[in-house]
Amino acid sequence: MILCLNVLLFGLVIAFLPHLLRIFGADDSILPYSIEYATWCLPGSFAMNIFFVFINVIRAEGNTKFAMWCQILTAVINLVLDPIFIFIFDWGVKGAAIATSISQIVSAALGVWYFRQSKKRVLSLSYRDCFRLPELKVVGETLALGSASFGRQLAHSSTSIVVNNVLLFVGGSLSIAAYGIINRLTMFVFMPIFGVNQGFMPIAGYNYGAEKYGRVIGSLKAGIIFSTVICVVAFVLFELIPHPLLAMFTDDSELVEIGARGLRIFVLAIPVVGCQVIGSGLFQALGKAKPAFFLSIARQMIFLIPLVILLPRYCSSFWGDDAIWYAFPIADLLSTVITIFMSHKLIKSLIHTN
């Protein structure tokens, strides 16, 4: 399934790359760099999609340490190769993309090795398996449960399109650059939370299948506590020292100032984001595809996109150019309230069943 999707999607991306990048907000000054970066990133992205399949099956087998080390290795390879290719080889943007592609290809190769050679594997993979017709029932279940993750990625891409275009209109290229840096900084928070969520979901799924609902609730509480601690620590750092954090990415003082102001507003509601992520993961772990899909798109597509469009138009009189940044904490709060409400109802039903 993933190989077929890869061929289809990458054919479309290659055919319409400049148009897609313009839709995502690239103007004439950014477009040449965007095309260069995207072109060299495509081989790695092809491998990354395969890696995601492998890594989730490895987690489902219970070998979470191998999955963790694969992802750490990907990051380390990227960190090591980036300065070599960018500065020593003087490849610039192309060098950053090649470093990313190499790290992703290595990770996919490790996944192949695991299912072919590792003694710790539960399942094994032969090349002829890739040419067997899949069972339609399994395909349907996979697509249903995967719809939450698909919705999350679709929401992220849709949000990037809207935010970048609104920022280009409101503040120009510098605002888009500031948003890019803010995204990079907040990913240091979101990635550990997603990691906690990925660890929580199989535990919740195992115990739900075994009808040990008390353990499901216990793992939910633990996931929320861990993720909330991460969010609170990040919130304090982002509010206290935004300028030094932004300065790690650029020496442009105007860009640092725009980004620091935006970051402080962007993270106002970040302490509650852990509840939203783990709560959404609960429904996916328990096989409840429809509410999981709804929660995965609630923050960005239902709340954030409309707010990004409306706030700069109707609230700029008292928030000024910062109106767009306030869309993010408001969307975080609204989506968290809905997630808590839906999760509370689900937990009550588990307690009643137990």
C-alpha positions in Angstrom: 0.0 0.0 0.0 2.7 2.5 0.9 4.8 1.7 -2.2 1.7 2.4 -4.4 0.9 5.6 -2.6 4.6 6.7 -2.8 4.6 6.3 -6.6 1.3 8.1 -7.0 2.1 11.0 -4.7 5.6 11.6 -5.8 4.6 11.6 -9.4 2.1 14.4 -8.6 4.6 16.3 -6.5 7.3 16.2 -9.2 4.8 17.3 -11.9 3.4 20.2 -10.0 6.3 21.1 -7.6 6.5 24.9 -8.3 2.7 25.3 -8.2 2.5 23.4 -4.9 5.3 25.5 -3.3 3.5 28.7 -4.3 0.3 27.4 -2.7 2.3 26.9 0.5 3.3 30.5 0.4 6.6 30.7 -1.4 7.0 34.0 -3.2 9.6 34.8 -5.9 12.4 35.4 -3.4 11.8 32.0 -1.6 10.7 29.8 -4.5 14.2 29.0 -6.0 15.4 27.8 -2.6 12.2 25.9 -2.0 12.4 24.0 -5.3 16.1 23.1 -4.7 15.4 21.9 -1.2 12.2 19.9 -2.1 13.9 18.3 -5.1 16.7 16.8 -3.1 14.4 15.9 -0.2 12.1 13.7 -2.4 14.3 10.6 -2.3 14.5 10.8 1.5 10.7 11.4 1.8 10.1 8.2 -0.3 12.2 6.2 2.1 10.7 8.0 5.2 7.2 6.9 4.3 8.4 3.3 4.2 10.3 3.8 7.5 7.1 5.0 9.2 5.4 1.7 8.3 8.3 -0.3 9.7 8.7 1.8 12.9 5.0 1.4 13.8 5.0 -2.3 13.3 8.2 -2.6 15.4 6.5 -0.7 18.2 3.4 -2.9 17.9 5.7 -5.9 18.3 6.8 -4.4 21.6 10.4 -3.5 20.6 10.1 0.2 21.4 13.9 0.6 22.2 14.9 -0.4 18.6 12.3 2.1 17.3 13.6 4.8 19.5 17.3 4.2 18.5 16.3 4.2 14.8 14.8 7.7 15.2 17.7 9.0 17.3 20.2 7.7 14.7 18.2 9.5 12.0 18.5 12.8 13.9 22.2 12.3 14.7 23.1 11.5 11.0 21.2 14.6 10.0 23.0 16.8 12.6 26.4 15.5 11.6 26.0 15.8 7.8 24.2 19.2 7.8 27.3 21.3 8.7 29.5 19.2 6.5 27.4 19.5 3.4 26.2 23.1 4.0 29.5 24.7 5.0 32.5 22.4 4.1 31.1 21.2 0.8 29.4 24.6 0.3 26.2 23.1 -1.0 23.9 25.4 1.0 20.2 24.6 0.9 20.9 21.5 -1.3 23.3 20.2 1.3 20.7 20.4 4.0 18.2 18.5 1.9 20.8 15.8 0.9 21.7 15.3 4.6 18.0 14.8 5.5 17.5 12.4 2.6 20.6 10.3 3.6 19.4 10.0 7.2 15.9 8.9 6.2 17.3 6.3 3.7 19.5 4.9 6.4 16.5 4.6 8.7 14.4 2.8 6.1 17.4 0.4 5.4 17.5 -0.4 9.2 13.8 -1.2 9.0 14.4 -3.7 6.2 17.3 -5.2 8.1 15.2 -5.6 11.2 12.4 -7.6 9.5 15.0 -9.6 7.4 17.8 -10.3 9.9 17.1 -9.3 13.5 16.7 -12.1 16.0 14.3 -10.0 18.1 11.7 -9.6 15.4 8.3 -11.3 15.7 7.3 -10.9 12.1 9.6 -11.5 9.1 9.5 -9.9 5.7 10.4 -11.5 2.3 10.5 -9.5 -0.9 7.8 -11.7 -2.4 5.4 -10.5 0.3 5.4 -7.1 -1.3 3.7 -8.6 -4.4 1.0 -10.5 -2.6 -2.5 -9.1 -2.9 -3.6 -7.6 0.4 -6.7 -8.7 2.2 -9.4 -6.1 1.7 -10.6 -6.4 5.3 -7.1 -5.6 6.6 -6.8 -2.7 4.1 -10.1 -1.3 5.3 -9.2 -1.5 9.0 -5.8 0.0 8.3 -7.2 2.9 6.4 -9.9 3.5 9.1 -7.5 3.5 12.0 -4.9 5.4 10.0 -7.3 8.1 9.2 -6.5 9.9 12.5 -2.8 10.1 11.6 -3.7 11.1 8.0 -6.1 13.7 9.3 -3.4 15.1 11.5 -0.9 15.4 8.6 -3.6 16.8 6.3 -4.5 19.4 8.9 -0.8 20.3 9.4 -0.3 20.8 5.6 -3.6 22.7 5.2 -2.7 25.0 8.1 0.8 25.7 6.6 -0.9 26.8 3.4 -3.3 29.2 5.1 -0.8 30.5 7.7 2.0 31.1 5.2 -0.3 33.0 2.8 -1.9 35.1 5.5 1.6 35.9 7.0 2.8 36.8 3.5 0.0 39.3 3.2 0.2 40.7 6.7 3.9 40.7 7.4 5.8 39.6 4.3 8.7 37.1 4.0 10.1 37.9 7.4 6.9 36.8 9.1 7.0 33.5 7.2 10.6 33.0 8.2 9.7 33.7 11.8 6.8 31.2 11.7 9.3 28.6 10.3 11.7 29.1 13.2 8.8 29.0 15.7 7.7 25.7 14.2 11.2 24.3 14.6 11.5 25.4 18.2 8.1 24.1 19.2 8.9 20.8 17.5 11.4 20.2 20.3 8.3 20.1 22.5 5.8 18.4 20.2 8.2 15.5 19.2 8.7 14.3 22.8 4.9 14.5 23.4 4.3 12.6 20.2 6.9 10.1 21.5 5.0 9.7 24.8 1.8 9.3 22.7 3.4 6.6 20.6 4.5 4.8 23.7 1.1 5.2 25.4 -1.0 3.9 22.5 0.2 0.3 22.3 0.0 0.0 26.1 -3.5 1.3 26.1 -4.4 -0.9 23.1 -3.0 -4.1 24.7 -4.8 -3.6 28.0 -8.1 -2.6 26.3 -7.9 -5.8 24.3 -7.3 -7.7 27.5 -10.2 -5.9 29.2 -7.9 -4.4 31.8 -9.6 -1.0 31.7 -8.0 0.2 35.0 -4.6 -0.1 33.3 -5.9 1.8 30.3 -6.9 4.7 32.6 -3.6 4.5 34.5 -1.6 4.7 31.3 -3.7 7.6 30.2 -3.0 9.5 33.4 0.7 8.8 33.2 0.8 10.0 29.5 -1.0 13.2 30.4 1.3 13.9 33.4 4.6 13.3 31.4 3.5 15.3 28.4 2.2 18.2 30.6 5.5 18.4 32.5 7.3 18.7 29.2 4.9 21.4 28.0 5.1 23.5 31.2 9.0 23.4 31.2 8.9 24.5 27.5 6.4 27.2 28.2 8.6 28.8 30.9 11.7 28.7 28.6 9.9 30.2 25.6 8.4 33.0 27.7 11.6 33.8 29.5 14.3 33.6 26.8 12.7 33.7 23.4 15.4 36.0 21.9 18.4 33.7 22.5 16.4 30.7 21.2 15.5 32.6 18.0 19.1 33.8 17.7 20.3 30.1 17.3 18.6 30.1 13.9 19.4 33.6 12.5 21.5 36.7 13.1 18.9 39.0 11.6 17.9 41.2 14.5 14.5 42.2 12.9 13.6 38.5 12.3 14.6 37.6 15.9 12.4 40.4 17.2 9.4 39.4 15.1 9.9 35.7 16.0 10.3 36.4 19.7 7.1 38.4 19.9 5.2 35.7 17.9 6.7 32.8 20.0 5.5 34.3 23.3 2.0 34.5 22.0 2.1 31.2 20.1 2.9 29.2 23.3 0.4 30.8 25.7 -1.7 27.7 25.8 1.0 25.1 25.2 0.8 23.7 28.8 -2.6 22.1 27.9 -1.4 20.6 24.5 -0.3 17.4 26.1 -3.9 16.6 27.2 -5.1 17.2 23.7 -2.5 14.9 22.1 -2.7 12.0 24.6 -6.5 12.3 24.7 -6.7 12.0 20.9 -4.3 9.1 21.0 -6.6 7.3 23.4 -9.3 7.0 20.8 -6.9 5.8 18.1 -5.4 3.2 20.5 -8.8 1.8 21.3 -9.8 1.4 17.7 -12.4 4.2 17.7 -11.6 5.6 14.2 -14.3 8.3 13.8 -13.7 10.2 17.1 -9.9 9.8 16.6 -10.1 11.3 13.2 -12.3 14.2 14.4 -9.9 15.0 17.3 -6.9 14.8 15.0 -8.3 17.6 12.7 -10.1 19.6 15.4 -7.3 21.9 16.4 -6.0 22.9 13.0 -8.8 22.5 10.5 -11.9 23.3 12.7 -10.4 26.0 14.9 -7.0 27.2 13.7 -7.6 27.8 10.0 -10.8 29.9 10.5 -9.1 31.8 13.4 -6.0 32.5 11.2 -8.2 34.0 8.5 -10.6 35.9 10.8 -8.5 37.3 13.6 -6.2 39.5 11.4 -9.3 40.9 9.7 -11.5 41.6 12.7 -9.1 41.9 15.7 -6.2 43.8 14.3 -7.6 47.0 15.8 -6.4 46.0 19.3 -3.9 43.1 18.5 -2.3 44.7 15.5 -0.1 42.5 13.4 0.1 40.0 16.3 -3.6 39.0 15.8 -2.6 36.0 13.7 -0.4 34.6 16.5 -3.3 34.6 18.9 -5.1 32.1 16.7 -2.7 29.4 17.9 -3.3 29.5 21.7 -7.1 30.0 21.2 -7.2 26.9 18.9 -5.2 24.9 21.5 -7.6 25.8 24.3 -10.8 25.0 22.3 -9.5 21.7 21.0 -8.3 20.7 24.4 -11.7 21.4 26.0 -13.4 19.2 23.4 -10.8 16.4 23.8 -11.2 16.4 27.6 -15.0 16.3 27.3 -14.9 13.3 24.8 -12.2 11.5 26.8 -14.2 11.9 30.0 -17.2 10.3 28.5 -15.1 7.4 27.2 -13.4 6.9 30.5 -16.7 6.9 32.3 -17.9 4.1 29.9 -14.8 2.1 30.7 -15.3 2.4 34.4 -18.9 1.4 34.1 -17.9 -1.6 32.0 -15.2 -2.6 34.5 
